[in-house]
Amino acid sequence: MTEIAPFARRRDPDRKEKILAAAAELVAERGFHAVSMADIGAQVGISGAAVYRHFDNKATLLLALFDRSLDGLLREESAIVDRREAIPDALRALIDRQVDFVVDEREFARVYYREVEHLSPDDQVRLRRKQRQYVEEWVHVVRELDPALDESSARVLVHATIGAIQSALVHNVGMPDDRLKAMLRRAACAVVGLPVEP
């Protein structure tokens, strides 16, 4: 008599990514404390208990979300710098990527800037180290554009440039995304002293 193999349930290989996307959206809408694991699971079509198969708790889910965003920005930044473009083009590419992140991925960005303090001190330090790494690459590019700048001055300019872009996270401008992106690019170029392309 042939034995029938037990039915093996197939796990969705994209489930972890879907959970992260759902968490970013819900936390951006409601805030970290107002969202439960059950809420996140319901958004994905699974139970709250099923979410715990991927993440130990809400804090580890939040940390994974932040790592995902920062690691992506760092990879793209490295790719831009490694292309060895002319410095103004490299700086424009960095500005374009930051603008795209803020506008196209605003749920992730808002979650980070509003909720990072809910992580443990060690995790906050680790994430801030990644942020500093991201900023320092900009600093090198800005100093190549203007060799007269010292590191401190270049760092002030970089923070002001990124801050001009990220200002769109703190209010709803009610503007179409393409127009918003164009205005943010123009503002960022003006701060860093880069001519605005027509």
TORPA-4810 file (N, C-alpha, C, O; in nm, 3 decimals):
<nodes>
NODE_1_0.085_-0.118_0.000_0.000_0.000_0.000_0.089_0.125_0.000_0.183_0.136_0.079_M
NODE_2_0.060_0.217_-0.088_0.140_0.338_-0.101_0.102_0.438_0.007_-0.015_0.469_0.027_T
NODE_3_0.204_0.489_0.075_0.178_0.591_0.176_0.157_0.726_0.108_0.227_0.760_0.012_E
NODE_4_0.062_0.800_0.157_0.036_0.934_0.105_0.116_1.033_0.188_0.102_1.041_0.310_I
NODE_5_0.199_1.109_0.120_0.282_1.207_0.191_0.193_1.314_0.252_0.095_1.356_0.191_A
NODE_6_0.226_1.360_0.373_0.147_1.467_0.434_0.151_1.593_0.349_0.252_1.623_0.284_P
NODE_7_0.042_1.666_0.352_0.033_1.790_0.274_0.128_1.894_0.333_0.122_1.924_0.452_F
NODE_8_0.214_1.947_0.249_0.307_2.050_0.295_0.256_2.187_0.254_0.235_2.215_0.136_A
NODE_9_0.236_2.272_0.353_0.188_2.406_0.324_0.303_2.489_0.268_0.413_2.491_0.325_R
NODE_10_0.278_2.557_0.159_0.381_2.641_0.097_0.375_2.781_0.158_0.270_2.845_0.162_R
NODE_11_0.489_2.825_0.203_0.496_2.958_0.263_0.525_3.062_0.154_0.608_3.041_0.066_R
NODE_12_0.456_3.172_0.162_0.474_3.281_0.067_0.613_3.340_0.084_0.644_3.394_0.190_D
NODE_13_0.700_3.330_-0.020_0.838_3.380_-0.004_0.845_3.532_0.013_0.944_3.585_0.062_P
NODE_14_0.739_3.601_-0.028_0.738_3.747_-0.017_0.667_3.796_0.109_0.649_3.916_0.127_D
NODE_15_0.627_3.704_0.196_0.545_3.744_0.310_0.615_3.842_0.403_0.555_3.938_0.450_R
NODE_16_0.743_3.819_0.428_0.816_3.909_0.519_0.817_4.051_0.462_0.796_4.148_0.535_K
NODE_17_0.840_4.062_0.332_0.841_4.194_0.268_0.702_4.257_0.274_0.690_4.378_0.294_E
NODE_18_0.597_4.177_0.256_0.459_4.229_0.263_0.428_4.278_0.404_0.361_4.380_0.422_K
NODE_19_0.477_4.205_0.504_0.456_4.247_0.644_0.524_4.382_0.668_0.466_4.470_0.731_I
NODE_20_0.647_4.396_0.620_0.719_4.523_0.639_0.647_4.639_0.570_0.635_4.747_0.627_L
NODE_21_0.599_4.615_0.448_0.527_4.722_0.376_0.400_4.760_0.449_0.368_4.879_0.460_A
NODE_22_0.325_4.660_0.498_0.201_4.687_0.572_0.230_4.762_0.701_0.158_4.855_0.737_A
NODE_23_0.336_4.721_0.771_0.373_4.788_0.896_0.408_4.935_0.871_0.365_5.022_0.947_A
NODE_24_0.484_4.961_0.767_0.522_5.100_0.736_0.399_5.185_0.709_0.389_5.297_0.758_A
NODE_25_0.307_5.130_0.633_0.186_5.206_0.598_0.101_5.235_0.722_0.057_5.348_0.742_E
NODE_26_0.078_5.132_0.805_-0.008_5.149_0.922_0.055_5.240_1.027_-0.013_5.325_1.085_L
NODE_27_0.185_5.224_1.052_0.251_5.306_1.153_0.258_5.450_1.106_0.246_5.542_1.187_V
NODE_28_0.278_5.472_0.975_0.279_5.608_0.922_0.143_5.675_0.940_0.136_5.795_0.967_A
NODE_29_0.036_5.597_0.926_-0.100_5.651_0.940_-0.137_5.677_1.085_-0.193_5.781_1.118_E
NODE_30_-0.105_5.579_1.174_-0.161_5.581_1.310_-0.060_5.608_1.420_-0.098_5.647_1.530_R
NODE_31_0.069_5.588_1.392_0.170_5.596_1.497_0.204_5.458_1.550_0.123_5.366_1.543_G
NODE_32_0.324_5.446_1.604_0.377_5.317_1.647_0.290_5.249_1.751_0.260_5.130_1.739_F
NODE_33_0.249_5.323_1.854_0.177_5.262_1.966_0.035_5.221_1.931_-0.021_5.133_1.996_H
NODE_34_-0.024_5.282_1.830_-0.164_5.255_1.795_-0.180_5.133_1.704_-0.292_5.092_1.675_A
NODE_35_-0.069_5.075_1.659_-0.076_4.962_1.566_-0.033_4.834_1.637_0.073_4.830_1.699_V
NODE_36_-0.115_4.731_1.626_-0.082_4.602_1.687_-0.032_4.505_1.580_-0.047_4.529_1.460_S
NODE_37_0.029_4.396_1.626_0.072_4.292_1.532_-0.050_4.233_1.461_-0.041_4.193_1.344_M
NODE_38_-0.163_4.226_1.531_-0.286_4.177_1.467_-0.329_4.269_1.353_-0.374_4.221_1.249_A
NODE_39_-0.316_4.401_1.373_-0.349_4.497_1.267_-0.261_4.475_1.145_-0.308_4.476_1.031_D
NODE_40_-0.133_4.455_1.171_-0.038_4.434_1.061_-0.071_4.304_0.987_-0.071_4.300_0.864_I
NODE_41_-0.098_4.198_1.064_-0.134_4.071_1.002_-0.260_4.082_0.917_-0.266_4.028_0.807_G
NODE_42_-0.360_4.152_0.969_-0.487_4.168_0.896_-0.464_4.239_0.763_-0.528_4.208_0.663_A
NODE_43_-0.372_4.335_0.764_-0.343_4.410_0.641_-0.283_4.318_0.533_-0.302_4.340_0.414_Q
NODE_44_-0.212_4.214_0.578_-0.146_4.120_0.486_-0.235_4.000_0.457_-0.210_3.925_0.362_V
NODE_45_-0.341_3.981_0.539_-0.429_3.866_0.521_-0.387_3.744_0.601_-0.418_3.631_0.564_G
NODE_46_-0.316_3.769_0.712_-0.276_3.660_0.800_-0.310_3.700_0.943_-0.352_3.813_0.969_I
NODE_47_-0.292_3.607_1.036_-0.320_3.638_1.177_-0.202_3.712_1.239_-0.090_3.711_1.187_S
NODE_48_-0.229_3.776_1.352_-0.121_3.840_1.427_-0.017_3.738_1.471_0.103_3.768_1.471_G
NODE_49_-0.062_3.618_1.508_0.031_3.513_1.550_0.127_3.476_1.437_0.243_3.445_1.461_A
NODE_50_0.076_3.478_1.313_0.161_3.445_1.198_0.271_3.548_1.178_0.379_3.516_1.129_A
NODE_51_0.244_3.673_1.216_0.347_3.777_1.204_0.464_3.744_1.296_0.580_3.770_1.262_V
NODE_52_0.433_3.686_1.414_0.539_3.653_1.510_0.631_3.542_1.459_0.739_3.522_1.515_Y
NODE_53_0.591_3.471_1.355_0.682_3.371_1.296_0.798_3.439_1.224_0.903_3.378_1.203_R
NODE_54_0.778_3.564_1.187_0.882_3.638_1.115_0.954_3.739_1.202_1.071_3.769_1.180_H
NODE_55_0.884_3.793_1.303_0.942_3.897_1.389_0.905_3.868_1.534_0.790_3.836_1.564_F
NODE_56_1.004_3.878_1.624_0.981_3.845_1.766_0.879_3.937_1.831_0.799_3.894_1.914_D
NODE_57_0.881_4.065_1.793_0.790_4.163_1.851_0.784_4.284_1.758_0.847_4.287_1.653_N
NODE_58_0.708_4.383_1.799_0.688_4.500_1.715_0.817_4.581_1.700_0.842_4.640_1.595_K
NODE_59_0.898_4.583_1.804_1.024_4.658_1.796_1.120_4.596_1.695_1.186_4.669_1.620_A
NODE_60_1.128_4.462_1.689_1.217_4.399_1.591_1.165_4.419_1.449_1.243_4.430_1.355_T
NODE_61_1.032_4.426_1.436_0.974_4.455_1.304_1.010_4.597_1.261_1.047_4.620_1.146_L
NODE_62_1.000_4.691_1.354_1.033_4.830_1.325_1.180_4.843_1.288_1.214_4.917_1.195_L
NODE_63_1.266_4.773_1.359_1.409_4.777_1.330_1.437_4.721_1.190_1.517_4.778_1.116_L
NODE_64_1.372_4.611_1.154_1.390_4.553_1.020_1.346_4.651_0.912_1.408_4.661_0.806_A
NODE_65_1.240_4.723_0.941_1.189_4.823_0.848_1.291_4.934_0.825_1.315_4.974_0.711_L
NODE_66_1.351_4.983_0.933_1.450_5.089_0.922_1.577_5.041_0.853_1.634_5.112_0.770_F
NODE_67_1.622_4.921_0.889_1.741_4.865_0.824_1.720_4.853_0.674_1.808_4.885_0.594_D
NODE_68_1.602_4.807_0.637_1.568_4.789_0.495_1.580_4.921_0.419_1.638_4.924_0.310_R
NODE_69_1.527_5.028_0.475_1.531_5.158_0.408_1.673_5.213_0.401_1.718_5.257_0.295_S
NODE_70_1.743_5.212_0.514_1.878_5.269_0.516_1.975_5.189_0.431_2.059_5.248_0.362_L
NODE_71_1.966_5.057_0.436_2.055_4.974_0.355_2.032_4.999_0.206_2.127_5.001_0.127_D
NODE_72_1.907_5.017_0.167_1.877_5.046_0.028_1.937_5.179_-0.016_1.996_5.188_-0.124_G
NODE_73_1.924_5.281_0.069_1.983_5.412_0.037_2.135_5.404_0.026_2.195_5.464_-0.063_L
NODE_74_2.197_5.329_0.116_2.343_5.316_0.113_2.391_5.243_-0.012_2.491_5.283_-0.072_L
NODE_75_2.320_5.138_-0.052_2.357_5.065_-0.174_2.348_5.155_-0.297_2.437_5.157_-0.382_R
NODE_76_2.238_5.230_-0.305_2.218_5.317_-0.421_2.319_5.431_-0.423_2.366_5.472_-0.529_E
NODE_77_2.351_5.483_-0.304_2.451_5.589_-0.294_2.586_5.539_-0.344_2.654_5.608_-0.419_E
NODE_78_2.625_5.418_-0.302_2.753_5.360_-0.345_2.756_5.342_-0.496_2.857_5.368_-0.561_S
NODE_79_2.644_5.297_-0.552_2.637_5.276_-0.697_2.655_5.408_-0.771_2.722_5.413_-0.874_A
NODE_80_2.595_5.515_-0.719_2.609_5.648_-0.782_2.754_5.693_-0.779_2.808_5.737_-0.880_I
NODE_81_2.818_5.683_-0.663_2.956_5.730_-0.647_3.051_5.643_-0.728_3.147_5.694_-0.786_V
NODE_82_3.027_5.511_-0.734_3.115_5.419_-0.805_3.109_5.437_-0.957_3.199_5.392_-1.028_D
NODE_83_3.004_5.502_-1.006_2.995_5.523_-1.152_3.097_5.625_-1.201_3.118_5.638_-1.322_R
NODE_84_3.160_5.698_-1.110_3.263_5.796_-1.144_3.212_5.902_-1.242_3.283_5.942_-1.334_R
NODE_85_3.091_5.945_-1.220_3.037_6.053_-1.302_3.109_6.184_-1.269_3.181_6.192_-1.169_E
NODE_86_3.091_6.285_-1.354_3.136_6.418_-1.318_3.071_6.456_-1.186_2.956_6.419_-1.161_A
NODE_87_3.142_6.529_-1.102_3.095_6.558_-0.966_2.956_6.624_-0.965_2.871_6.582_-0.886_I
NODE_88_2.931_6.726_-1.047_2.795_6.783_-1.044_2.687_6.680_-1.077_2.578_6.683_-1.019_P
NODE_89_2.716_6.590_-1.170_2.618_6.486_-1.206_2.597_6.388_-1.091_2.485_6.344_-1.065_D
NODE_90_2.707_6.353_-1.023_2.695_6.262_-0.908_2.612_6.326_-0.798_2.528_6.260_-0.736_A
NODE_91_2.636_6.454_-0.773_2.560_6.524_-0.668_2.413_6.534_-0.706_2.325_6.517_-0.621_L
NODE_92_2.386_6.562_-0.833_2.246_6.566_-0.878_2.180_6.429_-0.861_2.063_6.419_-0.823_R
NODE_93_2.255_6.323_-0.890_2.200_6.187_-0.875_2.170_6.157_-0.728_2.068_6.094_-0.698_A
NODE_94_2.257_6.202_-0.637_2.231_6.183_-0.493_2.106_6.260_-0.452_2.023_6.208_-0.377_L
NODE_95_2.093_6.382_-0.500_1.975_6.463_-0.469_1.849_6.395_-0.525_1.748_6.385_-0.456_I
NODE_96_1.857_6.349_-0.650_1.741_6.283_-0.713_1.697_6.161_-0.633_1.577_6.138_-0.614_D
NODE_97_1.794_6.081_-0.587_1.759_5.959_-0.512_1.694_5.994_-0.378_1.599_5.929_-0.336_R
NODE_98_1.746_6.097_-0.311_1.687_6.137_-0.183_1.547_6.193_-0.205_1.457_6.166_-0.125_Q
NODE_99_1.527_6.269_-0.312_1.393_6.322_-0.344_1.297_6.206_-0.372_1.185_6.206_-0.322_V
NODE_100_1.341_6.109_-0.451_1.255_5.993_-0.481_1.219_5.918_-0.353_1.105_5.875_-0.336_D
NODE_101_1.316_5.902_-0.264_1.291_5.832_-0.138_1.185_5.905_-0.056_1.090_5.843_-0.006_F
NODE_102_1.201_6.035_-0.042_1.109_6.113_0.041_0.967_6.116_-0.018_0.869_6.108_0.055_V
NODE_103_0.957_6.127_-0.150_0.825_6.139_-0.213_0.763_6.003_-0.241_0.646_5.980_-0.210_V
NODE_104_0.840_5.911_-0.301_0.783_5.781_-0.340_0.771_5.684_-0.224_0.684_5.597_-0.224_D
NODE_105_0.858_5.699_-0.126_0.859_5.606_-0.012_0.832_5.681_0.117_0.893_5.653_0.221_E
NODE_106_0.741_5.777_0.110_0.721_5.866_0.225_0.671_5.791_0.348_0.699_5.834_0.461_R
NODE_107_0.596_5.678_0.329_0.551_5.604_0.447_0.670_5.554_0.528_0.673_5.570_0.650_E
NODE_108_0.770_5.493_0.460_0.889_5.445_0.529_0.964_5.562_0.594_1.006_5.553_0.709_F
NODE_109_0.980_5.669_0.519_1.057_5.783_0.570_0.989_5.845_0.692_1.056_5.878_0.790_A
NODE_110_0.856_5.861_0.687_0.785_5.919_0.800_0.793_5.830_0.923_0.811_5.878_1.035_R
NODE_111_0.781_5.700_0.902_0.791_5.607_1.015_0.927_5.624_1.082_0.936_5.629_1.205_V
NODE_112_1.033_5.632_1.003_1.167_5.644_1.062_1.179_5.771_1.146_1.221_5.765_1.261_Y
NODE_113_1.143_5.883_1.089_1.166_6.009_1.158_1.074_6.029_1.278_1.106_6.106_1.368_Y
NODE_114_0.959_5.960_1.280_0.869_5.975_1.394_0.891_5.869_1.502_0.862_5.893_1.619_R
NODE_115_0.941_5.753_1.463_0.935_5.639_1.554_1.070_5.582_1.597_1.072_5.487_1.676_E
NODE_116_1.181_5.635_1.549_1.311_5.574_1.579_1.339_5.571_1.729_1.412_5.484_1.777_V
NODE_117_1.282_5.665_1.804_1.311_5.668_1.949_1.249_5.551_2.025_1.281_5.531_2.142_E
NODE_118_1.162_5.473_1.961_1.103_5.357_2.027_1.195_5.235_2.026_1.163_5.132_2.086_H
NODE_119_1.308_5.245_1.960_1.404_5.135_1.956_1.496_5.142_2.077_1.503_5.244_2.146_L
NODE_120_1.568_5.033_2.101_1.665_5.031_2.211_1.778_5.128_2.180_1.803_5.158_2.064_S
NODE_121_1.846_5.179_2.285_1.959_5.270_2.261_2.065_5.211_2.168_2.119_5.283_2.084_P
NODE_122_2.095_5.082_2.182_2.196_5.019_2.096_2.152_5.020_1.950_2.233_5.046_1.861_D
NODE_123_2.026_4.990_1.927_1.976_4.990_1.789_1.974_5.131_1.731_2.004_5.151_1.613_D
NODE_124_1.940_5.229_1.814_1.943_5.368_1.767_2.084_5.409_1.727_2.104_5.475_1.625_Q
NODE_125_2.182_5.370_1.807_2.322_5.402_1.776_2.363_5.338_1.644_2.428_5.402_1.562_V
NODE_126_2.325_5.212_1.623_2.362_5.141_1.501_2.300_5.207_1.378_2.367_5.222_1.275_R
NODE_127_2.174_5.246_1.388_2.108_5.312_1.275_2.168_5.451_1.248_2.184_5.491_1.133_L
NODE_128_2.202_5.521_1.355_2.262_5.653_1.335_2.400_5.641_1.270_2.443_5.730_1.197_R
NODE_129_2.469_5.530_1.298_2.597_5.507_1.233_2.577_5.493_1.082_2.658_5.544_1.003_R
NODE_130_2.471_5.425_1.042_2.441_5.412_0.899_2.405_5.548_0.839_2.445_5.580_0.727_K
NODE_131_2.330_5.628_0.914_2.296_5.762_0.866_2.422_5.845_0.845_2.435_5.915_0.744_Q
NODE_132_2.516_5.837_0.940_2.640_5.914_0.927_2.720_5.868_0.805_2.779_5.949_0.735_R
NODE_133_2.720_5.737_0.781_2.790_5.682_0.664_2.729_5.739_0.536_2.800_5.774_0.442_Q
NODE_134_2.597_5.748_0.534_2.527_5.803_0.418_2.564_5.950_0.397_2.593_5.992_0.285_Y
NODE_135_2.564_6.027_0.504_2.596_6.169_0.495_2.741_6.191_0.452_2.770_6.281_0.374_V
NODE_136_2.833_6.108_0.504_2.975_6.129_0.475_3.006_6.113_0.327_3.095_6.181_0.275_E
NODE_137_2.936_6.025_0.259_2.958_6.010_0.114_2.918_6.139_0.041_2.986_6.182_-0.051_E
NODE_138_2.807_6.199_0.085_2.767_6.329_0.030_2.876_6.434_0.057_2.909_6.515_-0.030_W
NODE_139_2.930_6.432_0.178_3.032_6.531_0.216_3.152_6.523_0.121_3.202_6.626_0.077_V
NODE_140_3.197_6.402_0.089_3.311_6.385_-0.002_3.280_6.445_-0.139_3.363_6.513_-0.199_H
NODE_141_3.158_6.419_-0.188_3.119_6.470_-0.320_3.111_6.622_-0.318_3.158_6.689_-0.411_V
NODE_142_3.052_6.677_-0.213_3.040_6.824_-0.203_3.177_6.889_-0.196_3.198_6.996_-0.255_V
NODE_143_3.271_6.829_-0.126_3.406_6.886_-0.116_3.482_6.875_-0.247_3.567_6.959_-0.277_R
NODE_144_3.451_6.772_-0.326_3.513_6.765_-0.459_3.456_6.874_-0.550_3.526_6.928_-0.636_E
NODE_145_3.330_6.904_-0.530_3.268_7.012_-0.608_3.327_7.148_-0.570_3.349_7.233_-0.657_L
NODE_146_3.353_7.167_-0.440_3.410_7.293_-0.392_3.524_7.262_-0.295_3.502_7.254_-0.174_D
NODE_147_3.646_7.244_-0.348_3.761_7.206_-0.263_3.794_7.309_-0.154_3.865_7.276_-0.059_P
NODE_148_3.743_7.431_-0.167_3.771_7.533_-0.065_3.696_7.505_0.066_3.731_7.559_0.170_A
NODE_149_3.593_7.419_0.060_3.515_7.390_0.181_3.591_7.296_0.273_3.649_7.197_0.227_L
NODE_150_3.592_7.327_0.403_3.644_7.229_0.498_3.534_7.128_0.530_3.419_7.145_0.490_D
NODE_151_3.571_7.023_0.602_3.475_6.914_0.627_3.353_6.962_0.703_3.240_6.923_0.672_E
NODE_152_3.374_7.047_0.804_3.261_7.094_0.885_3.163_7.175_0.801_3.042_7.158_0.813_S
NODE_153_3.216_7.262_0.716_3.129_7.343_0.631_3.053_7.257_0.531_2.934_7.278_0.506_S
NODE_154_3.123_7.159_0.474_3.058_7.070_0.378_2.947_6.990_0.447_2.841_6.967_0.389_A
NODE_155_2.973_6.948_0.571_2.873_6.869_0.644_2.749_6.954_0.673_2.636_6.904_0.664_R
NODE_156_2.769_7.081_0.708_2.655_7.171_0.729_2.573_7.183_0.602_2.450_7.176_0.606_V
NODE_157_2.639_7.200_0.489_2.569_7.212_0.361_2.491_7.085_0.328_2.377_7.092_0.281_L
NODE_158_2.553_6.970_0.352_2.486_6.843_0.322_2.362_6.825_0.409_2.256_6.789_0.359_V
NODE_159_2.376_6.852_0.539_2.259_6.839_0.627_2.148_6.936_0.587_2.030_6.902_0.591_H
NODE_160_2.187_7.057_0.547_2.087_7.155_0.504_2.019_7.111_0.374_1.899_7.131_0.356_A
NODE_161_2.097_7.051_0.284_2.043_7.003_0.156_1.944_6.889_0.177_1.834_6.890_0.123_T
NODE_162_1.986_6.790_0.256_1.897_6.677_0.285_1.776_6.725_0.365_1.664_6.677_0.344_I
NODE_163_1.798_6.819_0.456_1.688_6.874_0.535_1.585_6.945_0.449_1.465_6.936_0.474_G
NODE_164_1.632_7.016_0.346_1.538_7.083_0.255_1.449_6.981_0.185_1.330_7.005_0.167_A
NODE_165_1.508_6.869_0.147_1.430_6.763_0.081_1.332_6.699_0.179_1.215_6.679_0.147_I
NODE_166_1.381_6.668_0.299_1.298_6.596_0.396_1.193_6.685_0.462_1.109_6.635_0.536_Q
NODE_167_1.197_6.815_0.435_1.093_6.903_0.488_0.954_6.861_0.440_0.854_6.888_0.506_S
NODE_168_0.948_6.793_0.325_0.819_6.747_0.272_0.756_6.637_0.357_0.639_6.604_0.338_A
NODE_169_0.833_6.580_0.450_0.779_6.474_0.535_0.692_6.527_0.648_0.610_6.454_0.703_L
NODE_170_0.710_6.652_0.684_0.644_6.702_0.806_0.514_6.775_0.778_0.446_6.817_0.872_V
NODE_171_0.479_6.789_0.653_0.349_6.851_0.622_0.298_6.795_0.489_0.376_6.749_0.406_H
NODE_172_0.169_6.801_0.471_0.107_6.754_0.347_0.089_6.875_0.257_0.006_6.962_0.282_N
NODE_173_0.169_6.880_0.151_0.169_6.999_0.065_0.053_6.998_-0.034_0.023_7.102_-0.094_V
NODE_174_-0.013_6.884_-0.053_-0.125_6.877_-0.145_-0.087_6.909_-0.288_-0.164_6.970_-0.362_G
NODE_175_0.032_6.867_-0.329_0.085_6.898_-0.461_0.110_6.767_-0.536_0.151_6.669_-0.473_M
NODE_176_0.089_6.762_-0.666_0.122_6.640_-0.742_0.269_6.603_-0.722_0.355_6.690_-0.712_P
NODE_177_0.296_6.472_-0.717_0.431_6.426_-0.686_0.537_6.480_-0.782_0.646_6.515_-0.739_D
NODE_178_0.506_6.486_-0.911_0.609_6.531_-1.005_0.646_6.678_-0.981_0.763_6.715_-0.990_D
NODE_179_0.547_6.760_-0.950_0.575_6.901_-0.921_0.651_6.915_-0.788_0.743_6.995_-0.777_R
NODE_180_0.610_6.836_-0.689_0.679_6.839_-0.560_0.825_6.800_-0.577_0.914_6.865_-0.522_L
NODE_181_0.851_6.693_-0.653_0.989_6.650_-0.675_1.071_6.759_-0.741_1.185_6.785_-0.701_K
NODE_182_1.014_6.824_-0.842_1.087_6.931_-0.912_1.122_7.044_-0.816_1.233_7.097_-0.821_A
NODE_183_1.029_7.081_-0.728_1.054_7.191_-0.634_1.158_7.151_-0.529_1.243_7.233_-0.491_M
NODE_184_1.152_7.027_-0.482_1.250_6.981_-0.384_1.390_6.974_-0.445_1.488_7.010_-0.380_L
NODE_185_1.398_6.929_-0.570_1.529_6.926_-0.638_1.586_7.067_-0.651_1.705_7.091_-0.628_R
NODE_186_1.499_7.160_-0.690_1.543_7.298_-0.707_1.594_7.355_-0.574_1.697_7.422_-0.569_R
NODE_187_1.520_7.329_-0.467_1.559_7.379_-0.335_1.692_7.318_-0.290_1.779_7.388_-0.238_A
NODE_188_1.708_7.187_-0.311_1.830_7.118_-0.270_1.951_7.170_-0.348_2.057_7.193_-0.291_A
NODE_189_1.934_7.188_-0.478_2.044_7.241_-0.560_2.083_7.381_-0.515_2.201_7.414_-0.509_C
NODE_190_1.984_7.462_-0.482_2.012_7.599_-0.437_2.092_7.598_-0.307_2.185_7.677_-0.291_A
NODE_191_2.057_7.508_-0.215_2.128_7.503_-0.085_2.274_7.466_-0.104_2.363_7.525_-0.043_V
NODE_192_2.298_7.367_-0.189_2.435_7.315_-0.205_2.515_7.395_-0.309_2.634_7.369_-0.328_V
NODE_193_2.451_7.490_-0.375_2.521_7.573_-0.473_2.539_7.507_-0.608_2.636_7.536_-0.678_G
NODE_194_2.448_7.420_-0.644_2.454_7.349_-0.772_2.360_7.415_-0.870_2.242_7.435_-0.838_L
NODE_195_2.407_7.452_-0.989_2.316_7.513_-1.086_2.195_7.423_-1.114_2.210_7.301_-1.127_P
NODE_196_2.079_7.480_-1.123_1.958_7.403_-1.151_1.948_7.381_-1.301_1.955_7.476_-1.379_V
NODE_197_1.932_7.255_-1.339_1.918_7.225_-1.481_1.779_7.265_-1.528_1.683_7.251_-1.452_E
NODE_198_1.767_7.315_-1.652_1.633_7.355_-1.702_1.542_7.235_-1.717_1.426_7.250_-1.758_P
</nodes>
